[in-house]
Amino acid sequence: MTSNQDLGLRVQFHPDNPHVLVVTIDRPPVNALSLDLLRRLRDLFGGLTESYPKAHCVVLTGAGKAFSAGADLKELSERSTETQMARSVVSRGCFDAIRRCTVPVIAAVNGSAVGAGLVVASCCDIVIASESASFSLPEVLVGVMGGTRHLARLVPDKMVRYLALTGRRVDAHTLARFGAVHEITTPEGLMPAALALASDIAKNSPSTLALMKDSINLTEDMPVTEGYRVEQLFTTLASSMPDSKEAALAFLEKRKPVWSGSR
């Protein structure tokens, strides 16, 4: 299944795995995030389990040589207080929908991830990058703010400040030192690596994956004691679900589990 390309987005299941959904930002020349494209991403990830119920994992990437060059500068140059407020609501909704999507999302960063493009990557669960990937937060260079709070989920405070105050680019190896990038590949090896990882994730129970991601999101900013208590409550909830019983039984019987398919 493929979405309307006029909206700068391609959505299709991987031909070798019906549970891996590939979402490609495709808005030449650099996949800039227009307001319409942000809306499309928000609606896609916000309603993904309803629109694509067979998806157990998503790979999000960019077409061509860029992951995303960030906000559409033409739109920004024409902004008013009213249009900027409207854009802020949509962009927040987009980033939150990716982060809270019940299906795990892997960012396959093939080139530059700039500004809002870097934020999109930071909202994904796992980041894999090509050797040609670069990351930057150049808002200060074009007179706007934003991105630092999301970036703080990837790198420590001093690196956030360095990127935000200079607008400079760093490569994937720099972010990998902080654990922000899981794997660095050759350009041609990026999608095979991302799809292999997605296939491994997609083998797991969709209901357990959804609970695990929800638990991680809820406890991310909690103190350890409170966060662990929430995890324990999620464990209690998971243990009462059919897939939990099936996982234990399949392990004991040394066979592949058969999931219920529900979340």
C-alpha positions in Angstrom: 0.0 0.0 0.0 1.4 3.4 -1.0 0.3 6.9 0.1 -0.3 9.9 -2.0 3.2 11.0 -3.1 2.0 14.6 -3.6 2.1 14.8 0.2 5.8 13.9 0.2 5.4 10.5 1.9 5.6 6.9 0.7 4.3 4.1 2.9 4.6 0.4 2.0 5.1 -2.9 3.6 8.5 -4.5 3.1 8.1 -7.1 0.4 9.9 -9.8 2.4 8.2 -9.1 5.7 4.5 -8.2 5.9 4.9 -6.9 9.5 7.6 -4.3 8.7 6.3 -1.0 7.4 8.7 1.3 5.5 7.8 5.0 5.7 9.9 7.2 3.3 9.9 11.0 3.4 10.1 11.9 -0.2 9.9 15.6 -0.9 12.7 16.6 -3.2 15.2 18.0 -3.1 16.0 17.7 0.6 12.8 16.4 2.2 12.0 19.6 3.9 9.1 19.4 6.4 6.2 21.5 5.1 3.2 22.0 7.3 1.2 19.6 5.1 3.9 17.0 5.5 4.0 17.4 9.2 0.3 16.9 9.3 0.6 13.7 7.2 3.3 12.3 9.5 1.2 13.2 12.5 -1.9 11.5 11.1 0.0 8.5 9.9 1.8 7.7 13.2 -1.2 8.7 15.3 -3.4 6.3 13.5 -0.9 3.7 12.4 -2.3 0.7 14.2 -5.8 1.4 12.8 -4.6 2.0 9.2 -1.9 -0.7 9.2 -2.9 -3.3 11.8 -0.4 -5.9 10.5 2.6 -3.6 11.2 4.7 -4.7 14.1 7.7 -2.4 13.4 8.3 0.8 11.3 11.4 1.9 9.5 11.4 5.7 8.9 13.9 7.0 6.3 14.3 9.7 3.7 14.5 9.5 -0.1 17.6 10.6 -1.9 20.6 12.0 -0.1 18.8 13.6 2.9 16.9 12.2 5.8 15.2 15.6 6.2 16.6 19.1 6.0 14.1 20.3 8.6 11.4 22.9 8.4 10.5 24.4 5.0 12.5 27.6 5.0 10.1 29.2 2.4 7.2 28.7 4.8 9.3 30.0 7.7 10.2 33.1 5.8 6.6 33.9 5.3 5.5 33.2 8.9 3.3 35.4 11.0 2.5 34.9 14.7 -0.7 33.2 13.7 0.9 30.8 11.2 3.8 30.0 13.5 1.4 29.1 16.3 -0.5 26.8 14.0 2.7 25.2 12.8 3.8 24.7 16.4 0.6 22.8 17.2 1.0 20.6 14.2 4.8 19.9 14.7 4.3 19.1 18.4 1.5 16.7 17.4 3.8 15.1 14.7 6.7 14.5 17.1 4.5 13.2 19.9 2.7 10.8 17.5 6.0 9.3 16.4 7.3 9.0 20.0 4.0 7.5 21.3 3.2 5.3 18.3 2.3 1.9 19.7 4.6 0.3 17.1 8.4 0.6 17.5 10.0 3.0 15.0 13.5 2.8 13.7 15.0 5.9 12.1 17.3 5.0 9.2 19.2 8.2 8.7 20.7 8.2 5.2 22.0 11.8 5.0 21.5 15.1 6.7 19.0 15.3 9.7 18.7 19.0 10.3 16.6 20.9 12.8 13.1 19.4 12.8 14.5 16.5 10.8 16.8 15.8 13.8 13.9 16.0 16.1 12.0 13.4 14.0 14.9 11.1 14.4 15.1 11.7 18.1 11.5 10.7 18.5 12.1 7.3 17.0 13.0 4.4 19.3 16.2 3.4 17.7 18.5 5.3 15.3 20.7 3.6 12.6 22.8 5.9 10.5 24.8 5.8 7.3 28.4 7.0 7.3 27.2 9.9 5.2 24.7 11.0 7.8 25.0 14.3 9.6 23.1 15.9 12.4 22.6 19.6 13.2 20.3 22.0 15.0 20.8 25.3 13.1 17.8 27.1 14.4 19.9 29.9 15.8 21.3 30.6 12.3 17.8 31.3 10.9 16.3 33.1 13.8 14.1 30.5 15.4 14.1 28.3 18.5 13.3 24.7 19.2 14.6 21.1 19.1 16.8 21.2 22.2 14.4 19.4 24.5 14.0 16.5 22.1 17.7 16.5 21.3 18.3 16.1 25.1 16.9 12.6 24.8 19.8 11.7 22.5 22.9 13.5 23.9 24.0 15.1 27.2 23.4 18.8 28.0 26.8 20.1 26.9 26.4 18.5 23.4 22.9 19.9 23.2 24.2 23.4 23.9 27.1 23.0 21.5 24.8 22.1 18.6 22.2 24.7 19.5 24.5 27.6 20.0 26.8 27.0 17.0 24.4 25.4 14.5 27.3 23.2 13.5 26.9 19.7 12.0 28.3 16.5 13.6 28.6 13.1 12.0 27.1 9.8 13.1 30.2 8.7 15.0 29.9 11.7 17.3 26.4 10.8 18.3 27.3 7.2 18.5 29.8 8.0 21.3 26.8 9.0 23.4 24.7 6.0 22.5 22.3 8.0 20.3 23.1 6.0 17.2 22.8 2.3 17.5 24.7 1.3 14.4 26.7 3.0 11.6 26.6 1.4 8.1 27.8 2.1 4.6 25.2 4.0 2.6 24.2 0.9 0.7 24.0 -1.1 3.9 21.7 1.2 5.8 18.3 -0.1 4.7 19.3 -3.8 4.9 20.6 -3.2 8.5 17.4 -1.3 9.5 15.1 -3.9 7.9 17.0 -6.8 9.6 16.6 -5.1 13.0 12.9 -4.3 12.3 12.4 -8.0 11.3 13.8 -9.1 14.7 11.6 -6.7 16.6 8.6 -7.7 14.5 8.9 -11.3 15.7 7.8 -10.2 19.1 4.2 -10.0 20.3 2.5 -6.7 19.1 0.7 -6.4 22.4 3.9 -6.8 24.4 5.8 -4.4 22.2 3.0 -1.8 22.6 3.1 -2.2 26.4 6.8 -2.1 26.6 7.0 1.2 24.5 4.2 2.8 26.6 6.0 1.8 29.8 9.4 3.3 28.6 7.7 6.5 27.5 5.9 6.9 30.8 8.9 6.2 33.0 11.5 8.1 31.0 11.5 11.2 33.2 10.5 9.5 36.4 12.7 8.9 39.4 14.0 5.3 39.6 11.7 4.2 42.4 8.5 5.6 40.9 9.5 4.5 37.4 10.2 0.9 38.5 6.9 0.7 40.3 5.1 1.7 37.0 7.1 -1.0 35.2 5.9 -3.6 37.8 2.3 -2.5 37.2 2.8 -3.0 33.5 4.3 -6.4 34.1 1.2 -7.4 36.1 -0.9 -6.1 33.2 1.1 -8.0 30.6 1.1 -11.3 32.5 -2.7 -11.4 32.3 -2.7 -11.1 28.5 -2.9 -14.1 26.2 0.5 -13.4 24.5 2.3 -13.5 27.8 1.1 -17.0 28.5 1.9 -18.0 24.9 5.4 -16.7 25.2 6.1 -18.7 28.3 4.5 -21.9 26.8 6.4 -21.5 23.5 9.7 -21.1 25.4 9.1 -24.2 27.5 8.0 -26.2 24.4 11.0 -24.9 22.3 8.8 -23.6 19.5 7.9 -20.4 17.8 5.1 -18.5 19.6 1.8 -17.8 17.8 0.6 -14.4 18.8 -2.9 -13.3 19.2 -2.4 -10.4 16.8 -4.1 -7.9 19.0 -2.6 -4.9 20.8 
